[in-house]
Amino acid sequence: MATTTIQVSREARDHLAELAKERGLSIGQVVEELVAQQPTAAQRAARLAADREVVRSLIGLDISDEEFEQAPDVLGNIYKIAAEKVRTAARGNAA
């Protein structure tokens, strides 16, 4: 694998060095982790297209991208419901 040098502020370098030390990694490995966690817009679009193809093949229907866009955010709604339940439980425990 070819490597390169990037210029960052001393503060950023020191911060990365501390993160690396805490994790037992090199600064380069920490940067690689950050890159893996932050896909580009093109990578996100490719993943979305691939995920939609999987859904289409699993349910056996040819759903258009426009139909996907109009569909409810099921996972987002589940997260909202779960968060509300946690908040309600926390308020109940605090009383």
Number of C-alpha atoms within 10 A of each C-alpha: 2 3 6 4 6 5 7 9 8 9 9 11 13 13 13 18 17 15 15 17 13 9 11 11 13 15 18 14 14 18 13 11 11 11 11 10 9 10 12 11 9 9 11 12 12 12 13 12 13 12 12 17 13 12 14 14 12 9 9 9 9 12 14 10 11 8 9 11 9 8 9 9 10 9 9 10 11 11 11 12 12 12 12 12 12 12 12 12 11 11 10 9 8 7 5
